[in-house]
Amino acid sequence: ASTRMELKTKLEKVLNCRGILKEDMMIGSAYVAGQYLKSCSLKKDSGNKSRVHVIGTAGLCSELHAAGFDVSGGQDPADTPSGMSRDELAAYPFPEGEIDALVIGLDNDFNYRKLCIATVLLQRNPDALLIATNLDAFDLVGFDARHLPGNGALVSAVEMASGRTAINVGKPSPTLSELIMDVYGLKAEETLMVGDRLDTDITFGNDSGMKSALVLTGCTTSSDIASLLKDDESSQMIPSVIFPHVGYMLSLSHDTE
C-alpha cells in the first residue's frame, strides 16, 4: 500500500501530467484503512494513542501514523531472520499492553516470522480488529502473464492461523465507496468506476451503484468475459462497457465534443 503522495507521484510520471494532480485527489487502500480505523473510535487508555500492528510497507505505516495511530511492525531490518522456530516464538518478547487493530497490506517480504507474530498478537488481543487493505488474489507479471500472489494470499494465511476473518476496506468493500462519495460529494449514479479486475474493480462499481468500465490491459482477458457471460450467478461482475485500453475513453470523449 502506498501513501497518497506516492500515488500522486506515480500517476504524474505515468500520465506525464505534473502540476495537475493533487494529493487529496488520491484515495488508496492505506489511506482508507486509516480513515476506517478512525471511524471505529478505537479505545484509548489514559489518553494514549490506539496501537496498530502492521504487516505491510512503509507507506501503509505512514498513512496510519498520519491518521493518529501508534504503529508497530511494518518493514523489518535487513538482517531480521525470516523464519521462527517453536522455541523462538516461545521466547519472543512481545511488547506490553494491548493492540487495538492488526492491518494487513501487501508485503513482498512477508514470511513465517511475521505470520507467527501476527497470530499470537491476535490470540492475545481477541477484541483487536483485523483489517485487510484488499483481498486481491494475484497480479499479472511478465510477457507470459505469470501470477504474482496478492494481498489476499497473505490475509488468508493470517485468517487460517488465527481463526479470525478480516474486514476488507478495499475494493469491493462498501467502506471504500462510502468514503469516496462522502469526501468528494459524488453521486454513485453519476460516477464511472474504471478498472481491470472483475472481482474487485467491476464488482465494486456495480455494488456501489456506479457505472463500470473494464479495460483489457490488466488481469482480465476477453476469454474471461466470454466465460462470465455464460454464468448467470456472476452478473454482478459484468461491466457496463469494455475498452481495449484507457486511451479509448479519451478518444470517445473527443468524439462527443
N, C-alpha and C positions, 0 to 999 in steps of 0.2 A: 504494500500500500504506500502511496506517495502523498506528500503534503500538497496542499493546494498550489503553493508556489512552484513545486516541482512539476506538477501537471501543466501549469501555465507555461513554464519554460520549455517543456517538451512539445507542447502544441505550437508554440511560436516557431520553434525550429522546424517541425514537420510541415506546418502550413505556410511558413515564411511570412509571418504577419506580425512582426514585432511592433509594439506600441498600440495594438488594438485590443488585445485581451487584458482582462483584469483578474486579479487573484480571486475576487469574490464571485466571479463567473464560474469558478471551478467547484464542483461537488464530487469529491472522491470518497471511496469507502472508508478511508481512515478518518476523514472529517465527519462523516455520518456516524461512525462508531462513537466518536467523542460527543457529538450532539445528542445521540440516543442515550448515552450514559448520563449526561447532564439532565435529561428529561426524566430519568428514573429517580432522581433525588436520592442518590445513594447516601446511606447513613454516614455521619462523621462523628468521631469520638473526640471530645474536648476541643472542638474547632479544627482538628487536623484534616488534611485533605483525604479524600477517599483514595484507596490504594487499588491500582490496576496492574495485573501481571500480563505481560505481552509475549506472545510468540509472533514474531514479525520483524519488520525492518525499522530502521531509524526514523523513517518518515511516519510510520504509524505511531511510534513513541512520541514524536514531536507533536503530532496533532492531539494526542491525549494529554500531553503536558499543557498545550495551549488551551485545552478545554478545562484545565484546572485540577488535573489528577496527579497523584504521586505514582510514578511508573517504575516498575521493575521488569527484569527480563530483557527482551529485545535481542540485539546482536551481542554475541559473546566475544571476548578477546580471542585473537587468532590461535593462541596456544591452549584453548579450552578443549578437553577431550570430547569426542562425540558420543562415546559410549558411557554406560553406567552399570556397574555390577550390583548384585544384591547387597553386598557389604557396603559399597559406596553410597547407595541410596539410604541404607540404614543409618549411616553416619553423616549424611548431608546436613549441614547447618541451616535449616530453614529459618528465615527471619521471624522474630517475634511479632505478634499481632496478626490481625486478620487481613485478608484481601477482600475487596468488595466486588471485583469482577476479574475475569480472565478473558482476554481478547486474542483471537487467532486471525492473523493475516498471513498472506503468502510469505514464506520464509525459505529461501533457497538453501539455507544452512540448517534446516530442520533435521533433528536427529533423535536418537533414542534417549539421550540425556535430557533434552528439552521435554520429551514426552513423559519421562518419569517424573520430572519436577512438576509439570502441569497437573499430572494425575494426582499426585499427593496434595498439591495445593487445593484442588477441588475436593479431595477427600476430607481435608481439614477444614474447609470452608463450604459447607453444604448450601449455604444461602447465597454464595457468590454467583453473580450472573456469568454465564458462559456465552460469549459473543463471537460470531463469525463475521468477518468483513464481507465475505461472499462464499458461495458454495460451488464455484466453478470446478468442473471435473478435470478439465485439461485445456491446454492451448496447443496450437499447431506451430511447429518449427521445422525449418529445413525445406529443401525442394520436394521431398517426398512426404511432407505433412506428418512428421513424427509427433506423437502425443507427449506433451510436456505436462506432467501432473500439476493440477491446480490446487488452490487453497482447499477445495472440498475434500481432497485426499488427506490433508493434514487434519482438518476438522473431524473427519471420520475416525482417524486414529485416536484422537483425544476423546471423542464420544464413546468409542468402544472400550477404551481403557478405564474411563471414569464412570460409565453408566449414565452419563448426562446427555442431554440434547441441546445443541447450541441454538441461540437466537440469531437468525441471519438478518443483518441490517443492510445488506447489499441487494442487488437485483436478484429475484423479482419481489423483494420484500415491500410491503405497503409502507413500512417505515421510511424508506427512501423516497417514494413518490409523495408522501405527505410532507416531507421536509422540502422537497423541490417546489411543490405547489405553494407552500407557506412562505418560503424565503423569497421567491421571485414573483409571488402574486399571480401565478398562472392558473388557467383553467384546463383541466385534463383534455376536454373535448377539442381544445384549440392547440394542442401540443402534439408534436411528432417525435416519437422515440426511434432513433436510428441505431442499429447495431448489427453484429454479425453472428449472434448466437440465438438459437430458437428458444432454448430452455431458460435463458436469463433475460436477454435484451427484449426479445419479441414478447415473451410471456409477461415481462414487466410492463411493457407498454399496453398490452391488451388488458391485463388485470387492472391496470390503473385508469382505464377509460380513455387512453390516448389512441391516436393512430400509430401504426408501427411500420417501419421501413427496414427491410432486410438488405444488407449489402453482402455480395458473394465474394468478398476478399478476405474472409477470416475462417472461422471454424465450420461454417455451413456450406454445403455444396448443392448443386442443382438436383443431384440424386437424393439428397436428404429431403428436399422439398417434395419430390415425387413420392417418396415413401410416406411422408407425412400426410399427403392428401388422401392416401388410402386408409388412414387410421382415423376413424370417427372420434376416438377418445382424445385426440391431440389437437382439437380445433383451437384451443387457446394459444397454440404456438404458430398459428397461421398468420403471416404478416399481411398488413393492408396493401402493401406494394413491395416489389422486389427490384433492386437495382444491381447491375453488374459491379458497380463501384460507386463511391460517393460523388465522383465527378459528374455522373449522370444527373444528380439532383441540381447541380449548378446549371447544367445545360437546359434543364426543364424550366428553371426559374427565369432564365434569359428568354426562353421561347414564349413565356406567358406575359412578358413585359410589353 
